[in-house]
């Protein structure tokens, strides 16, 4: 999946308008102008929906990153430190400590 290029989208709209203004035979001008307006409108709507979805995705990513950071700092970090202190005193390392450390690495 690739992003939609804003530059290409913005370049296409004037190109469609130029096409509408030139190269249209007089007897079919109304039909072709309507088709071009319909296509332009459809493209603008699709691009608007795309921008909304991208904004929602950015918001979701930010929310996830905040939760991940909070979980890492407030729950996993203290738990690892407690277990590490306990393991040092008992000379035994818990088997899951390695997995928890890997989850904290970015």
Secondary structure, 3 states (H helix, E strand, C coil): CCCCCHHHHHHHHHHHHHHHHCCCCHHHHHHHHHHHHHHHHHHHHHHHHHHHHHHHHHHHHHHHHHHHHHHHHHHHHHHHHHHHHHHHHHCCCCCCHHHHHHHHCC
